[in-house]
Amino acid sequence: MRTIINVKTETAVKQQAKRLAADLGLSLSAVVNAYLKQFVRNREVYFSVTPKMTTELETLLGPIENDIRRRKFSSSVTTKKDLDSYFASL
């Protein structure tokens, strides 16, 4: 037997979740049902407070991470005094 659950959420959240589910080949109903089954099976609720970077931010930081891995740093700022001077010049 099936039943209906009414859940209130922001319209934007619902639309984003619906699009993401569709991108994964799922319905929003299937995603919610999977979460509910996991909740019942594991008897726990998990909320992550770990911030995640957006794709845009990861794209921006990619070249910087490559420079760090290659140890390619600017030599113009090497001391606190240099850093203070740099910020003062802005």
C-alpha positions as CSV (number, residue, x, y, z in Angstrom):
1,M,0.0,0.0,0.0
2,R,1.3,3.5,-0.8
3,T,0.6,6.8,0.9
4,I,1.1,10.4,0.3
5,I,3.3,12.7,2.5
6,N,2.9,16.4,2.2
7,V,6.1,18.3,2.9
8,K,6.5,22.1,2.8
9,T,9.8,23.4,1.4
10,E,10.9,26.5,-0.5
11,T,10.0,26.4,-4.2
12,A,13.6,27.0,-5.3
13,V,14.8,24.0,-3.2
14,K,12.2,21.7,-4.7
15,Q,13.0,22.7,-8.2
16,Q,16.7,22.3,-7.7
17,A,16.2,18.9,-6.1
18,K,13.9,17.9,-8.9
19,R,16.4,18.9,-11.6
20,L,19.3,17.2,-9.8
21,A,17.2,14.0,-9.3
22,A,16.3,14.1,-13.0
23,D,20.0,14.6,-14.0
24,L,20.7,11.4,-12.0
25,G,17.8,9.6,-13.8
26,L,15.6,9.5,-10.7
27,S,12.3,11.1,-9.7
28,L,12.2,13.3,-6.6
29,S,9.8,10.8,-5.1
30,A,12.4,8.0,-5.5
31,V,15.0,10.2,-3.8
32,V,12.8,11.0,-0.9
33,N,11.7,7.3,-0.6
34,A,15.4,6.2,-0.6
35,Y,16.2,8.7,2.2
36,L,13.2,7.5,4.3
37,K,14.2,3.9,3.9
38,Q,17.7,4.6,4.9
39,F,16.4,6.5,7.9
40,V,14.2,3.6,9.0
41,R,17.0,1.0,8.3
42,N,19.8,2.9,10.1
43,R,17.7,4.7,12.7
44,E,19.8,7.8,12.3
45,V,19.6,11.2,10.7
46,Y,22.7,12.7,9.2
47,F,23.2,16.3,8.5
48,S,26.5,17.5,7.2
49,V,27.8,20.9,8.5
50,T,31.0,20.6,6.5
51,P,30.9,23.3,3.9
52,K,31.5,22.3,0.3
53,M,32.9,24.4,-2.4
54,T,30.8,25.2,-5.3
55,T,31.9,24.1,-8.8
56,E,32.6,27.7,-9.7
57,L,34.9,28.2,-6.7
58,E,36.7,24.9,-7.4
59,T,37.3,26.1,-11.0
60,L,38.7,29.4,-9.7
61,L,41.0,27.7,-7.2
62,G,42.3,25.0,-9.5
63,P,45.1,27.0,-11.0
64,I,46.1,28.2,-7.5
65,E,46.3,24.6,-6.2
66,N,48.5,23.7,-9.2
67,D,50.8,26.6,-8.4
68,I,51.0,25.4,-4.7
69,R,51.8,21.8,-5.8
70,R,54.5,23.1,-8.1
71,R,55.8,25.4,-5.3
72,K,55.3,28.3,-7.6
73,F,54.9,31.3,-5.2
74,S,55.3,35.0,-5.6
75,S,58.7,36.1,-4.3
76,S,57.6,39.7,-3.8
77,V,55.9,39.0,-0.5
78,T,58.2,37.1,1.8
79,T,57.9,38.9,5.2
80,K,55.1,40.4,7.3
81,K,56.5,43.8,6.5
82,D,56.2,43.1,2.7
83,L,52.7,41.9,3.2
84,D,51.8,45.0,5.2
85,S,53.3,47.2,2.5
86,Y,51.4,45.3,-0.2
87,F,48.0,45.7,1.6
88,A,48.8,49.4,2.3
89,S,49.4,49.9,-1.4
90,L,45.9,48.7,-2.4
